[in-house]
Amino acid sequence: MIAVTRRTRNALLRRWQAAAERAEAGMSTAEYAVGTIAAVAFAAVLIAVVKSATVRSALEGIISSALSTR
C-alpha cells in the first residue's frame, strides 16, 4: 500500500474540488441552453395557436363584445 502524506492528500482534494466546480459550471450553461430552447418552442406553439382561425375569431368576438356599447 502506498503511504500518502497529509499534504499530498490535501492537494489532491483541492484539485478534485476544483475539477468538480468546473464541471458544474458547464452544467448550468447547458441547462440555460435547454431552457431557452424550450421557451422558444413554447412561444412558437403559442403563436401557431393564436394565429389559427378558430382562436382568432374567438378573440375578435371577445374584443368586439367588450368594446361594443349597448
C-alpha positions as CSV (number, residue, x, y, z in Angstrom):
1,M,0.0,0.0,0.0
2,I,1.2,3.5,-0.8
3,A,1.6,5.9,2.0
4,V,0.0,9.3,1.3
5,T,1.1,12.3,3.3
6,R,-1.5,14.7,4.6
7,R,0.0,17.5,2.3
8,T,-0.4,15.3,-0.7
9,R,-3.9,14.2,0.3
10,N,-5.0,17.9,0.8
11,A,-3.5,18.9,-2.6
12,L,-5.4,16.0,-4.3
13,L,-8.6,17.0,-2.6
14,R,-8.2,20.7,-3.7
15,R,-7.6,19.6,-7.3
16,W,-10.6,17.3,-7.2
17,Q,-12.9,20.0,-5.8
18,A,-11.7,22.5,-8.4
19,A,-12.4,20.0,-11.2
20,A,-15.9,19.3,-9.7
21,E,-16.6,23.1,-9.6
22,R,-15.6,23.5,-13.3
23,A,-17.8,20.6,-14.3
24,E,-20.8,22.2,-12.5
25,A,-20.2,25.5,-14.3
26,G,-20.7,23.8,-17.7
27,M,-23.8,22.1,-16.5
28,S,-25.5,25.4,-15.7
29,T,-24.7,26.7,-19.2
30,A,-26.3,23.6,-20.7
31,E,-29.3,23.9,-18.5
32,Y,-29.8,27.5,-19.6
33,A,-29.5,26.4,-23.3
34,V,-32.1,23.7,-22.9
35,G,-34.4,26.1,-21.0
36,T,-34.0,28.7,-23.8
37,I,-34.8,26.2,-26.5
38,A,-37.9,25.0,-24.5
39,A,-39.1,28.6,-24.1
40,V,-38.7,29.3,-27.9
41,A,-40.5,26.1,-28.7
42,F,-43.4,27.0,-26.4
43,A,-43.5,30.5,-27.9
44,A,-43.7,29.0,-31.4
45,V,-46.6,26.7,-30.4
46,L,-48.4,29.6,-28.7
47,I,-48.0,31.8,-31.8
48,A,-49.4,29.0,-34.0
49,V,-52.4,28.5,-31.8
50,V,-53.2,32.2,-31.6
51,K,-52.9,32.6,-35.4
52,S,-55.3,29.8,-36.0
53,A,-58.7,30.8,-37.5
54,T,-60.7,29.4,-34.6
55,V,-58.8,31.2,-31.9
56,R,-58.6,34.4,-33.9
57,S,-62.4,34.5,-34.4
58,A,-62.9,33.8,-30.7
59,L,-60.6,36.6,-29.7
60,E,-62.2,39.0,-32.2
61,G,-65.6,38.1,-30.7
62,I,-64.4,38.8,-27.2
63,I,-62.8,42.1,-28.1
64,S,-65.9,43.2,-30.2
65,S,-68.3,42.4,-27.3
66,A,-66.0,44.2,-24.9
67,L,-65.8,47.4,-27.0
68,S,-69.5,47.5,-28.1
69,T,-71.9,49.7,-26.3
70,R,-75.3,48.5,-25.7
